[in-house]
Amino acid sequence: MRSTLKKCYFSMREIGLQVLGRLPVFSKNLQLKAKPKKIAVISQRRLGDAVFAIPVLQTLRAHIPEAQIHVLSPPYVRDVFDMLPEVQEVIEYGGGSKLEATVALFAVSRELRRRRFDLLIDLNTDGALEFSLLAFLSQAAYSIGYSQFGRGVFYDRPLDFPEFETHMVDLMVNTLYPLPIASPVKSVRLPVKREDVHGIYERLPWVRSAGNRPLVGLHPGGHHPTQRWPVDYYADLADRLIATGRVEVVLCGGSQDQPLIEEMGDRMTGIPHVAPHTLSLRALAALFSTFDLFVCNNSGPLHLACAVEAHLARG
């Protein structure tokens, strides 16, 4: 029933927006500057998807080195973009209740209008209407975004959403096709600064004191329970590793993962290290980079660990 109502909503929304798009106010700018000087990129909201935006930003910097690149990001993933030298500035959006987030988006749109961007790229792929509306209200000289469910009315260059299954990196990079870019970056690499690793050593001395023993990180969390390896499997693996006496085991997770971490602790006989759940994403990326092996589920931390080139085993 819920799925049927959702399909009806999206169908009616698409028809309504197509009719609305005939108004003169929605006329499109068909000409893109060859070398846009000010570029705004709207990030997705989830950690993994924010990580997948990295190739887009690195490609823009490589092909338009003189451009200023600004990223619109929710506060909880902004560390990913703050770590990138390609990004000039991170502009936060969202946060709080649904109403507060909507009000905040209109405030951001006023700020974008004031800055007069030459190009705006919306990386959202879930059909969310608020970001396409934000692109329109920004009055950027040229805007690009996916057109599913009627969103295309708000962009100068609406993109057809692929009918076949496509990796998220490719979906992100496809937004660059209207630009004169021949060979976009597709590898996902997030640089970790030496001072961030030293910060982990100072905050978590046991990371450095592990000596020659490998560090194995375990992250039992994940947004969808069906994509999680059972907690008792993680607990058993941790105990087996600790019993060898040759490795150091580190349990890590965010505040939402603490019940799983506590359940693991209750099931274990060995004593692992436990990383604070208050670590920022920047600190978490630095911690992941010190692991010799990282075991996790299909989750945002998995993609963050991949980006810092940690050795992975997925549950």
Backbone bond lengths (Angstrom), bond angles and torsions (degrees), N, CA, C in turn:
res aa  C-N    CA-C-N  psi(-1)  N-CA   C-N-CA  omega(-1)  CA-C   N-CA-C  phi
1 M - - - 1.467 - - 1.531 110.40 -
2 R 1.329 115.49 -48.22 1.466 119.40 -178.87 1.519 110.99 -62.82
3 S 1.351 116.26 -40.52 1.462 120.60 179.23 1.517 111.19 -63.67
4 T 1.330 117.00 -39.20 1.473 121.42 179.30 1.524 110.88 -65.49
5 L 1.334 116.48 -43.38 1.466 120.45 178.63 1.529 111.07 -63.25
6 K 1.324 115.42 -37.89 1.466 119.55 179.56 1.530 110.90 -64.76
7 K 1.343 116.06 -42.53 1.462 119.98 178.22 1.524 111.13 -63.75
8 C 1.329 116.22 -40.20 1.471 120.19 178.54 1.528 110.63 -63.49
9 Y 1.335 116.21 -42.07 1.459 120.18 179.22 1.517 111.09 -60.23
10 F 1.338 116.95 -48.74 1.461 120.03 -177.51 1.529 111.23 -65.47
11 S 1.334 117.32 -36.89 1.470 120.41 178.52 1.524 110.77 -64.99
12 M 1.324 116.77 -46.53 1.468 120.93 179.88 1.527 110.58 -66.12
13 R 1.332 116.10 -38.06 1.464 119.45 178.83 1.515 111.05 -63.39
14 E 1.333 115.93 -42.11 1.469 119.52 -179.05 1.523 111.20 -64.04
15 I 1.327 116.69 -42.73 1.474 120.30 179.18 1.529 110.10 -63.82
16 G 1.324 115.79 -45.47 1.461 119.86 -179.32 1.522 112.22 -61.89
17 L 1.314 117.47 -42.01 1.463 120.70 -178.89 1.528 111.43 -71.07
18 Q 1.322 117.39 -32.96 1.464 119.83 176.36 1.526 111.08 -64.18
19 V 1.322 115.91 -39.41 1.467 120.24 175.99 1.526 110.01 -66.12
20 L 1.317 116.32 -45.01 1.463 121.53 179.06 1.523 111.16 -60.46
21 G 1.326 116.54 -35.21 1.459 121.24 -176.82 1.515 114.40 -65.09
22 R 1.333 117.71 -12.50 1.460 120.29 178.34 1.524 113.05 -79.12
23 L 1.329 116.15 -10.27 1.467 119.07 179.25 1.530 110.11 -70.35
24 P 1.329 117.32 147.24 1.472 120.50 -177.93 1.527 114.09 -57.87
25 V 1.332 116.65 -28.75 1.461 119.91 -177.48 1.529 111.48 -63.25
26 F 1.347 116.69 -21.09 1.458 120.74 -179.01 1.533 112.52 -99.10
27 S 1.323 117.18 18.49 1.469 119.31 175.58 1.517 109.50 -62.63
28 K 1.336 116.60 145.93 1.453 121.36 -171.44 1.523 112.38 -103.28
29 N 1.330 114.22 145.36 1.457 120.84 172.39 1.520 107.00 -85.56
30 L 1.322 117.85 118.61 1.459 121.27 -174.07 1.519 113.11 -94.23
31 Q 1.316 117.13 -1.29 1.467 119.78 -175.92 1.524 110.59 -117.67
32 L 1.315 115.51 123.87 1.460 122.67 178.01 1.517 109.46 -104.53
33 K 1.329 115.85 134.67 1.461 119.53 176.00 1.523 109.98 -59.32
34 A 1.328 116.92 137.41 1.464 121.47 -179.87 1.529 110.67 -61.61
35 K 1.319 117.24 -36.98 1.460 122.09 -178.38 1.532 109.77 -130.31
36 P 1.333 117.62 77.88 1.474 119.38 179.07 1.532 110.76 -61.42
37 K 1.330 116.04 134.92 1.467 120.26 -176.63 1.523 113.06 -92.34
38 K 1.326 116.79 -27.12 1.469 120.62 179.96 1.522 108.45 -126.53
39 I 1.342 115.54 117.59 1.463 121.41 -174.55 1.527 109.41 -121.99
40 A 1.320 115.93 131.75 1.466 121.89 173.74 1.525 108.87 -112.20
41 V 1.324 116.35 135.07 1.465 121.92 179.09 1.527 107.95 -124.46
42 I 1.339 116.61 123.69 1.460 120.92 178.90 1.523 108.83 -92.00
43 S 1.327 115.79 116.44 1.463 121.70 -179.45 1.525 111.09 -78.16
44 Q 1.319 115.11 158.84 1.457 119.72 168.55 1.519 109.75 -76.70
45 R 1.338 115.85 172.67 1.463 120.61 -171.64 1.521 114.11 -91.38
46 R 1.327 118.23 -24.50 1.460 120.64 -175.90 1.523 110.74 -88.20
47 L 1.338 115.72 150.79 1.459 121.20 -176.86 1.532 112.08 -59.01
48 G 1.326 116.35 -50.03 1.462 119.19 -178.25 1.515 112.19 -58.57
49 D 1.340 116.93 -42.09 1.460 120.84 -179.79 1.526 111.37 -69.46
50 A 1.339 116.93 -32.97 1.463 119.97 175.46 1.529 110.02 -63.72
51 V 1.324 116.51 -40.59 1.470 120.55 177.62 1.528 110.40 -62.62
52 F 1.334 116.77 -38.64 1.463 120.67 -178.97 1.533 112.66 -68.99
53 A 1.326 116.76 -12.23 1.472 120.14 177.33 1.522 112.07 -78.88
54 I 1.324 118.04 -12.94 1.462 121.49 -175.11 1.528 112.60 -55.87
55 P 1.360 120.17 -46.10 1.468 119.30 179.93 1.530 113.72 -58.99
56 V 1.329 117.00 -33.54 1.471 120.16 178.59 1.523 110.09 -62.46
57 L 1.310 116.53 -46.15 1.463 121.34 -177.07 1.529 111.37 -69.25
58 Q 1.312 116.39 -39.31 1.463 119.62 178.85 1.523 111.22 -69.48
59 T 1.332 116.98 -34.47 1.465 120.13 176.51 1.526 111.04 -66.98
60 L 1.325 116.83 -44.38 1.470 120.17 178.54 1.522 110.83 -59.33
61 R 1.320 117.03 -44.19 1.466 119.87 -179.77 1.532 111.43 -65.33
62 A 1.339 116.83 -40.03 1.463 120.35 -178.20 1.525 112.16 -66.85
63 H 1.334 117.05 -36.68 1.468 120.51 -174.96 1.525 113.52 -95.96
64 I 1.338 116.64 -21.43 1.475 119.78 178.06 1.533 106.80 -131.38
65 P 1.333 117.58 69.26 1.473 120.71 -171.24 1.524 114.72 -62.16
66 E 1.329 116.65 -24.24 1.462 119.33 -177.38 1.531 112.74 -85.55
67 A 1.325 118.19 -5.87 1.468 121.34 -175.86 1.527 111.71 -76.11
68 Q 1.334 115.32 149.52 1.459 121.77 168.95 1.530 107.35 -91.85
69 I 1.336 116.25 124.17 1.460 120.63 -177.32 1.525 109.11 -110.60
70 H 1.325 115.57 120.77 1.460 122.40 -179.45 1.525 108.05 -117.21
71 V 1.321 117.19 134.27 1.463 121.76 -178.67 1.521 109.91 -112.96
72 L 1.331 116.01 130.30 1.463 121.30 172.79 1.517 107.31 -92.70
73 S 1.322 116.05 122.12 1.462 120.55 -171.69 1.520 110.48 -142.54
74 P 1.353 117.50 145.86 1.466 118.80 169.39 1.517 109.27 -66.93
75 P 1.333 118.27 152.04 1.468 120.57 -174.09 1.517 114.36 -59.53
76 Y 1.330 117.60 -30.74 1.469 119.51 -173.35 1.525 113.61 -78.84
77 V 1.341 119.40 -7.43 1.475 119.74 174.48 1.528 112.07 -121.88
78 R 1.335 118.35 6.64 1.456 119.87 -174.65 1.529 112.87 -63.75
79 D 1.340 118.01 -25.09 1.466 120.35 178.94 1.523 111.82 -56.32
80 V 1.334 116.49 -35.12 1.468 119.82 179.33 1.521 110.15 -57.27
81 F 1.318 116.93 -43.41 1.464 120.92 -176.49 1.526 112.13 -82.16
82 D 1.336 116.20 -29.76 1.465 119.32 175.31 1.528 111.09 -64.00
83 M 1.321 117.25 -26.72 1.465 121.46 -179.51 1.524 113.09 -78.80
84 L 1.327 117.31 -12.40 1.460 120.81 -175.52 1.527 111.26 -92.06
85 P 1.330 118.44 121.93 1.471 120.13 177.76 1.528 112.48 -66.58
86 E 1.329 116.69 -16.94 1.473 119.93 -179.72 1.520 112.68 -72.15
87 V 1.327 117.31 -18.39 1.472 121.56 -173.29 1.527 110.29 -95.82
88 Q 1.325 115.22 125.85 1.456 121.82 179.42 1.528 111.52 -74.27
89 E 1.352 114.99 -41.38 1.470 119.74 -174.05 1.515 109.84 -158.19
90 V 1.329 116.24 147.49 1.462 121.92 172.87 1.521 108.28 -109.90
91 I 1.325 115.90 125.62 1.464 122.56 177.94 1.526 107.24 -107.78
92 E 1.314 117.64 119.11 1.460 120.63 -176.28 1.524 111.67 -79.65
93 Y 1.334 115.11 144.48 1.458 121.08 171.09 1.521 108.15 -136.48
94 G 1.319 116.23 161.51 1.457 120.66 174.95 1.512 112.67 79.21
95 G 1.322 114.62 -167.74 1.457 121.07 -176.52 1.520 111.00 99.28
96 G 1.328 117.48 152.79 1.453 121.28 178.86 1.520 112.30 76.88
97 S 1.316 115.79 -159.06 1.459 121.35 -179.32 1.527 110.15 -73.02
98 K 1.335 115.66 172.67 1.462 121.27 178.84 1.528 110.63 -59.97
99 L 1.340 116.71 -42.65 1.464 120.79 179.34 1.528 110.41 -65.38
100 E 1.340 116.56 -44.65 1.465 120.17 -179.86 1.520 110.96 -62.94
101 A 1.343 116.36 -39.49 1.462 120.12 179.19 1.522 111.20 -64.99
102 T 1.348 117.45 -38.61 1.463 121.30 179.43 1.524 110.65 -66.83
103 V 1.333 116.78 -44.40 1.468 120.61 177.01 1.523 110.43 -60.61
104 A 1.341 115.85 -41.14 1.468 120.72 -179.71 1.524 111.08 -63.31
105 L 1.348 117.17 -36.93 1.462 120.08 179.43 1.523 111.36 -63.41
106 F 1.331 116.96 -39.64 1.468 119.51 177.65 1.526 110.57 -66.00
107 A 1.322 116.78 -36.12 1.464 119.91 176.76 1.527 110.23 -65.29
108 V 1.332 116.53 -40.10 1.465 120.25 177.93 1.528 110.36 -64.84
109 S 1.318 117.17 -38.59 1.475 119.80 -179.93 1.525 111.00 -61.56
110 R 1.328 117.46 -36.73 1.470 120.08 176.99 1.520 110.69 -64.78
111 E 1.333 116.03 -39.28 1.462 120.41 178.86 1.533 110.68 -66.43
112 L 1.316 116.57 -38.73 1.461 119.74 178.43 1.527 111.13 -66.31
113 R 1.321 117.03 -40.03 1.479 119.80 177.24 1.516 110.66 -61.34
114 R 1.320 115.85 -40.01 1.461 119.87 -179.17 1.528 111.52 -62.93
115 R 1.320 115.98 -33.24 1.470 119.99 -175.22 1.530 113.25 -84.14
116 R 1.314 117.65 -16.66 1.477 122.45 175.23 1.536 111.77 55.91
117 F 1.310 115.91 69.83 1.464 120.37 179.33 1.523 111.64 -75.27
118 D 1.323 115.18 142.32 1.468 120.87 176.86 1.522 111.22 -78.05
119 L 1.328 116.59 -29.58 1.463 121.17 -175.64 1.522 108.97 -147.65
120 L 1.326 115.80 135.81 1.473 121.66 173.41 1.527 108.07 -127.42
121 I 1.337 116.01 130.72 1.465 122.24 178.45 1.524 108.36 -119.95
122 D 1.321 116.14 120.75 1.465 121.35 177.78 1.525 108.14 -98.09
123 L 1.325 117.41 116.71 1.465 122.24 -176.90 1.522 113.56 -89.59
124 N 1.319 118.29 1.92 1.463 120.52 -176.87 1.527 110.80 -71.47
125 T 1.327 114.39 135.75 1.463 120.45 -174.86 1.528 113.27 -122.42
126 D 1.336 116.99 5.12 1.468 119.66 -174.12 1.527 113.45 -97.46
127 G 1.322 117.04 7.75 1.455 119.93 178.30 1.512 114.42 82.53
128 A 1.356 117.56 7.73 1.468 120.60 -179.35 1.530 110.41 -62.06
129 L 1.322 115.80 131.89 1.457 120.97 -174.73 1.526 112.85 -80.58
130 E 1.349 117.25 -29.77 1.463 119.21 -172.00 1.526 112.84 -64.23
131 F 1.337 117.03 -31.53 1.461 118.46 -177.30 1.528 112.00 -78.60
132 S 1.326 116.84 -34.81 1.460 119.17 174.97 1.528 109.85 -67.36
133 L 1.331 116.83 -37.03 1.462 120.53 175.82 1.525 110.29 -65.35
134 L 1.331 116.56 -39.77 1.461 120.66 176.96 1.532 110.58 -61.16
135 A 1.329 116.69 -41.38 1.465 120.38 177.99 1.518 110.74 -60.26
136 F 1.338 116.23 -41.55 1.466 120.25 -179.99 1.525 111.51 -67.90
137 L 1.325 116.57 -44.97 1.461 120.93 -178.06 1.524 112.71 -69.18
138 S 1.326 117.36 -21.10 1.464 120.60 179.96 1.518 112.47 -67.13
139 Q 1.350 115.48 -22.43 1.474 121.68 -177.53 1.525 111.53 56.37
140 A 1.331 116.45 33.37 1.462 120.33 172.41 1.520 108.48 -60.87
141 A 1.323 116.79 149.64 1.462 120.66 -177.48 1.521 112.01 -59.98
142 Y 1.333 116.81 -31.37 1.466 120.97 -179.49 1.524 107.89 -152.16
143 S 1.328 117.17 134.43 1.463 121.00 -177.63 1.520 110.44 -130.06
144 I 1.336 114.90 147.18 1.465 122.67 -178.03 1.525 108.59 -131.99
145 G 1.334 117.01 138.03 1.463 120.27 176.71 1.514 110.77 -174.00
146 Y 1.321 115.92 166.93 1.466 121.02 -179.26 1.528 110.37 -76.24
147 S 1.337 114.47 143.98 1.465 120.20 -167.57 1.518 114.86 -101.06
148 Q 1.344 118.41 6.60 1.461 118.31 -172.66 1.519 112.45 -62.35
149 F 1.345 114.77 147.56 1.468 123.67 177.45 1.534 112.02 59.49
150 G 1.326 116.82 34.63 1.462 121.16 174.09 1.510 115.80 86.59
151 R 1.334 118.56 -0.50 1.469 121.18 -177.16 1.525 112.46 -63.93
152 G 1.331 116.98 -23.72 1.461 120.92 -174.43 1.510 114.36 -59.47
153 V 1.334 116.93 -22.06 1.459 119.80 -179.49 1.527 111.47 -61.02
154 F 1.320 117.77 -24.09 1.458 121.30 -174.57 1.533 113.71 -90.92
155 Y 1.336 118.06 -5.50 1.461 120.75 -177.08 1.524 111.24 -111.50
156 D 1.320 115.75 150.52 1.468 119.69 171.62 1.519 110.69 -71.33
157 R 1.339 116.05 -35.35 1.470 120.63 179.23 1.526 108.64 -126.58
158 P 1.342 116.29 85.36 1.462 118.90 176.95 1.529 110.31 -73.42
159 L 1.316 116.52 139.68 1.462 121.90 -179.06 1.515 110.23 -108.84
160 D 1.317 116.69 136.91 1.461 120.59 175.69 1.529 109.33 -69.28
161 F 1.320 115.29 135.33 1.464 119.33 177.86 1.523 107.95 -80.94
162 P 1.346 118.25 133.52 1.475 120.41 -177.17 1.521 112.64 -58.03
163 E 1.312 116.21 140.15 1.458 121.15 177.84 1.525 111.56 -81.28
164 F 1.329 117.13 -20.21 1.458 121.38 -179.63 1.532 109.50 -103.78
165 E 1.323 115.70 162.27 1.463 120.27 -178.33 1.521 110.41 -64.51
166 T 1.318 115.97 129.52 1.467 122.00 -175.39 1.514 109.05 -133.51
167 H 1.334 116.97 136.58 1.461 120.52 179.17 1.526 109.51 -63.48
168 M 1.324 115.95 147.16 1.459 120.48 -176.11 1.538 111.75 -60.71
169 V 1.314 118.07 -35.85 1.468 120.00 177.86 1.521 110.04 -59.93
170 D 1.336 116.54 -43.69 1.466 120.22 179.54 1.524 111.08 -66.17
171 L 1.342 117.33 -37.96 1.465 119.80 176.73 1.523 110.72 -60.67
172 M 1.322 116.21 -41.23 1.464 120.50 179.25 1.528 110.77 -66.02
173 V 1.325 115.76 -50.71 1.464 120.71 -175.97 1.530 110.98 -64.85
174 N 1.339 117.49 -30.14 1.469 120.50 179.12 1.526 112.65 -60.22
175 T 1.329 117.60 -23.14 1.466 119.48 178.76 1.527 111.61 -67.73
176 L 1.335 117.53 -12.98 1.467 121.24 -179.80 1.523 112.41 -90.48
177 Y 1.331 118.42 -7.21 1.457 120.51 -175.00 1.532 114.26 -61.00
178 P 1.345 119.87 -31.09 1.476 117.98 175.25 1.530 113.51 -66.46
179 L 1.331 117.56 -13.41 1.463 121.43 -179.57 1.527 110.06 -90.95
180 P 1.329 117.49 155.14 1.475 120.30 179.08 1.529 111.63 -77.33
181 I 1.345 115.21 66.74 1.464 121.54 -178.21 1.522 107.86 -120.97
182 A 1.328 116.82 118.38 1.461 121.14 -173.52 1.523 112.97 -84.00
183 S 1.326 117.87 -40.04 1.468 120.24 -173.23 1.525 110.62 -134.77
184 P 1.341 117.70 84.50 1.462 120.47 -179.54 1.530 112.21 -68.93
185 V 1.326 115.25 152.89 1.465 121.58 174.39 1.529 108.64 -70.32
186 K 1.329 117.50 138.53 1.466 120.38 176.09 1.525 112.80 -125.59
187 S 1.327 117.04 -8.28 1.468 119.12 176.15 1.525 109.16 -79.30
188 V 1.328 116.12 144.86 1.462 121.64 -177.11 1.528 108.33 -107.49
189 R 1.316 116.76 103.79 1.462 121.80 -177.88 1.525 109.73 -131.38
190 L 1.324 115.70 127.25 1.460 121.71 179.29 1.525 108.33 -115.47
191 P 1.329 118.19 116.70 1.468 119.49 -177.83 1.523 111.87 -72.63
192 V 1.327 115.85 136.61 1.461 122.31 175.90 1.524 107.80 -109.12
193 K 1.315 116.71 123.99 1.459 120.41 -178.31 1.529 110.84 -77.79
194 R 1.324 114.48 149.20 1.465 120.34 -179.25 1.527 111.12 -59.38
195 E 1.343 116.19 -37.92 1.467 118.33 -178.74 1.529 112.16 -67.30
196 D 1.343 117.09 -27.23 1.463 119.26 176.37 1.531 110.92 -69.38
197 V 1.334 116.22 -39.02 1.469 120.12 176.93 1.529 110.15 -66.06
198 H 1.344 116.95 -42.25 1.466 120.25 177.01 1.528 110.86 -62.10
199 G 1.343 116.04 -34.38 1.459 119.86 176.53 1.523 111.51 -62.77
200 I 1.340 116.93 -37.72 1.465 121.09 175.63 1.525 110.60 -65.72
201 Y 1.345 116.69 -41.33 1.470 119.91 178.06 1.527 111.44 -59.70
202 E 1.328 115.96 -38.94 1.468 119.45 -178.99 1.528 111.43 -72.87
203 R 1.307 116.30 -39.21 1.461 119.59 -176.75 1.530 111.70 -79.71
204 L 1.338 116.61 -34.60 1.461 121.72 -178.52 1.527 108.60 -125.22
205 P 1.333 118.08 78.81 1.478 121.21 -174.30 1.522 113.97 -56.16
206 W 1.323 117.71 -27.18 1.461 120.00 -178.93 1.525 113.00 -66.76
207 V 1.347 117.15 -17.36 1.467 119.17 176.29 1.521 109.72 -64.75
208 R 1.332 116.19 -45.76 1.462 120.40 -179.53 1.522 111.09 -76.18
209 S 1.339 117.23 -36.58 1.460 120.51 -174.78 1.523 112.78 -73.76
210 A 1.328 117.31 -3.03 1.465 119.71 177.50 1.525 111.09 -61.33
211 G 1.338 116.04 -21.04 1.467 120.19 177.49 1.509 111.79 64.82
212 N 1.337 116.04 -129.11 1.463 121.09 -178.59 1.519 113.20 -86.50
213 R 1.318 117.45 -1.83 1.453 119.91 180.00 1.527 110.58 -81.70
214 P 1.320 117.32 131.39 1.467 120.02 -179.06 1.525 111.75 -62.43
215 L 1.335 115.37 146.90 1.464 121.90 173.96 1.528 108.69 -96.86
216 V 1.315 116.52 125.70 1.465 121.18 177.61 1.520 108.26 -117.05
217 G 1.330 116.79 117.66 1.459 121.36 178.90 1.520 110.88 -94.19
218 L 1.325 116.80 140.18 1.463 122.57 176.31 1.522 108.70 -124.43
219 H 1.322 116.18 126.23 1.471 121.39 179.27 1.527 107.89 -125.48
220 P 1.334 118.48 102.07 1.469 120.89 -173.75 1.526 114.56 -83.10
221 G 1.334 117.95 -2.72 1.460 120.52 -173.08 1.523 113.82 -82.65
222 G 1.303 114.49 176.03 1.462 122.73 179.55 1.518 108.64 166.31
223 H 1.329 116.43 145.44 1.472 120.15 -174.67 1.529 111.70 -64.24
224 H 1.332 116.61 -43.29 1.470 120.06 -177.14 1.531 109.96 -100.47
225 P 1.334 118.04 120.92 1.469 120.32 179.51 1.525 113.02 -55.62
226 T 1.332 117.30 -31.68 1.470 120.15 -178.50 1.525 111.83 -69.97
227 Q 1.333 117.27 -14.99 1.466 120.89 179.51 1.532 112.26 -101.75
228 R 1.317 116.05 12.31 1.466 120.16 179.89 1.525 111.07 -102.80
229 W 1.312 115.05 137.82 1.465 121.73 167.84 1.528 106.66 -68.51
230 P 1.331 120.11 140.02 1.467 120.84 -178.06 1.530 112.56 -56.77
231 V 1.323 115.66 143.09 1.463 121.07 -177.68 1.522 111.44 -59.89
232 D 1.334 117.30 -37.82 1.465 118.56 -178.81 1.526 111.62 -66.59
233 Y 1.353 117.44 -26.52 1.461 120.19 174.75 1.530 110.05 -67.58
234 Y 1.332 115.07 -43.24 1.471 119.27 177.92 1.531 110.61 -62.25
235 A 1.331 116.08 -43.46 1.467 120.16 -179.13 1.525 110.77 -63.00
236 D 1.327 116.46 -41.75 1.457 120.24 179.65 1.533 110.65 -65.65
237 L 1.335 116.83 -42.58 1.465 120.67 178.05 1.520 110.66 -61.42
238 A 1.340 116.74 -44.39 1.464 120.26 -179.96 1.528 111.01 -60.74
239 D 1.329 116.77 -44.39 1.464 120.15 179.66 1.528 111.65 -63.24
240 R 1.320 116.75 -40.95 1.468 120.31 179.62 1.525 110.83 -63.86
241 L 1.327 116.21 -40.46 1.473 120.02 179.74 1.528 110.72 -67.14
242 I 1.321 115.99 -44.97 1.473 119.88 -179.37 1.529 110.40 -63.89
243 A 1.328 116.54 -37.12 1.465 120.93 -177.58 1.531 112.38 -63.89
244 T 1.308 117.90 -23.95 1.471 119.81 178.83 1.525 111.61 -68.08
245 G 1.363 116.08 -26.70 1.449 120.26 -177.55 1.513 113.59 72.68
246 R 1.330 116.20 9.94 1.470 119.49 -175.50 1.527 113.09 -113.91
247 V 1.321 118.46 -5.48 1.462 120.86 -179.13 1.525 110.09 -134.22
248 E 1.324 115.44 159.80 1.461 122.65 172.80 1.528 107.67 -107.90
249 V 1.326 117.02 128.88 1.468 121.98 -178.22 1.521 109.74 -103.73
250 V 1.342 115.18 133.72 1.463 121.72 -178.85 1.526 109.14 -122.87
251 L 1.319 117.19 122.00 1.461 121.41 173.94 1.518 108.26 -92.71
252 C 1.312 117.39 133.97 1.464 119.43 -179.29 1.520 110.46 -143.93
253 G 1.327 114.94 154.23 1.456 121.61 -180.00 1.513 109.89 173.92
254 G 1.319 115.95 164.74 1.453 120.98 178.14 1.522 111.16 -82.51
255 S 1.330 115.86 -176.02 1.466 120.15 -178.04 1.526 111.19 -60.45
256 Q 1.343 117.13 -35.51 1.467 120.19 -179.45 1.524 112.26 -71.45
257 D 1.344 116.87 -15.14 1.464 121.07 -178.89 1.528 112.62 -94.19
258 Q 1.325 117.41 -4.27 1.467 119.79 -174.41 1.522 114.25 -59.60
259 P 1.337 120.02 -38.16 1.479 118.14 176.11 1.528 112.33 -58.98
260 L 1.345 116.94 -36.28 1.464 120.31 178.35 1.524 110.79 -69.66
261 I 1.349 116.49 -40.65 1.465 120.97 178.45 1.533 109.74 -62.08
262 E 1.332 116.07 -43.57 1.467 120.18 -179.66 1.528 110.90 -65.73
263 E 1.336 116.37 -39.15 1.464 119.64 178.23 1.527 110.36 -64.95
264 M 1.343 116.26 -39.54 1.463 119.28 176.00 1.522 110.94 -59.52
265 G 1.352 115.76 -45.99 1.460 120.27 -179.91 1.515 112.45 -59.78
266 D 1.341 116.03 -38.88 1.465 120.11 179.93 1.534 111.58 -66.78
267 R 1.327 116.92 -31.78 1.460 121.23 -176.73 1.524 112.20 -85.58
268 M 1.338 117.57 -17.52 1.460 121.13 -174.59 1.526 112.08 -87.40
269 T 1.340 114.75 153.31 1.467 120.96 171.61 1.528 110.60 -102.73
270 G 1.344 116.82 -28.74 1.458 121.18 177.76 1.527 111.03 -80.74
271 I 1.334 115.11 170.07 1.472 120.58 -179.47 1.525 109.43 -115.33
272 P 1.331 117.54 109.23 1.466 120.74 179.12 1.529 110.82 -92.17
273 H 1.323 115.86 170.92 1.458 120.48 165.82 1.530 107.67 -81.79
274 V 1.323 116.20 149.29 1.472 120.40 177.51 1.520 108.57 -126.21
275 A 1.332 115.91 118.72 1.458 120.17 178.53 1.525 109.44 -74.89
276 P 1.323 118.73 142.84 1.474 120.67 179.03 1.531 111.17 -61.21
277 H 1.316 116.41 138.25 1.468 119.29 179.07 1.520 111.84 -75.57
278 T 1.335 116.31 -5.25 1.471 120.77 -179.29 1.529 112.76 -90.41
279 L 1.334 118.17 3.21 1.465 119.76 179.22 1.523 110.48 -60.66
280 S 1.325 116.17 137.99 1.463 120.55 174.29 1.524 109.08 -70.50
281 L 1.325 117.03 166.17 1.466 119.89 177.27 1.522 110.95 -62.16
282 R 1.325 116.90 -36.36 1.467 120.50 177.92 1.526 110.11 -61.70
283 A 1.336 116.78 -45.27 1.463 120.80 179.22 1.523 110.94 -68.08
284 L 1.344 116.33 -37.31 1.461 120.19 179.34 1.531 110.47 -64.42
285 A 1.331 116.25 -41.11 1.465 120.02 177.74 1.529 110.40 -61.79
286 A 1.343 116.60 -41.41 1.468 120.59 178.10 1.528 110.62 -63.82
287 L 1.340 117.38 -41.64 1.459 121.10 178.07 1.525 110.70 -62.42
288 F 1.332 116.65 -46.87 1.465 120.54 179.71 1.528 111.34 -57.62
289 S 1.329 115.92 -36.00 1.467 119.51 -177.34 1.529 112.24 -68.05
290 T 1.341 117.64 -16.62 1.467 120.73 179.09 1.530 112.15 -89.90
291 F 1.348 117.18 -11.06 1.463 120.10 -176.57 1.537 110.73 -74.46
292 D 1.307 115.70 140.96 1.464 120.93 171.42 1.521 110.87 -84.46
293 L 1.341 115.99 -23.27 1.458 121.70 174.91 1.516 108.06 -153.57
294 F 1.346 115.83 138.13 1.462 120.89 179.56 1.520 108.03 -127.86
295 V 1.328 116.55 121.95 1.465 122.18 -179.45 1.523 107.74 -109.42
296 C 1.329 116.55 124.12 1.473 119.11 -175.96 1.515 109.84 -155.35
297 N 1.333 115.32 174.87 1.457 122.33 177.67 1.524 110.07 -95.60
298 N 1.335 115.21 -179.60 1.465 120.53 174.96 1.523 107.80 -72.66
299 S 1.341 116.16 101.05 1.462 120.73 -171.63 1.520 109.56 -157.36
300 G 1.331 116.00 173.88 1.457 120.67 176.43 1.522 112.82 -57.69
301 P 1.347 118.56 -45.85 1.463 119.55 177.83 1.527 113.55 -58.55
302 L 1.343 117.77 -30.49 1.465 120.06 175.63 1.525 110.08 -59.29
303 H 1.323 117.12 -47.58 1.462 120.77 -177.45 1.527 111.35 -70.49
304 L 1.340 116.66 -34.52 1.457 120.06 175.89 1.527 110.18 -63.78
305 A 1.331 116.46 -43.02 1.464 120.59 179.48 1.530 110.95 -65.30
306 C 1.324 117.10 -40.02 1.472 120.39 175.95 1.526 110.56 -58.76
307 A 1.329 116.20 -41.61 1.462 120.84 -175.62 1.521 112.08 -66.89
308 V 1.336 117.95 -28.20 1.468 120.44 178.03 1.527 110.74 -97.31
309 E 1.346 115.27 11.02 1.466 122.98 173.11 1.530 113.48 63.55
310 A 1.330 115.33 38.45 1.468 119.33 171.83 1.527 109.15 -74.12
311 H 1.317 117.32 153.69 1.470 121.54 176.27 1.528 107.70 -81.46
312 L 1.327 116.04 124.71 1.453 119.68 -168.17 1.522 113.48 -115.70
313 A 1.338 114.35 149.30 1.462 122.58 164.98 1.520 105.64 -136.55
314 R 1.342 116.75 122.34 1.464 120.08 -174.54 1.510 111.00 -97.55
315 G 1.349 115.07 133.90 1.447 120.88 178.92 1.514 111.97 -75.55
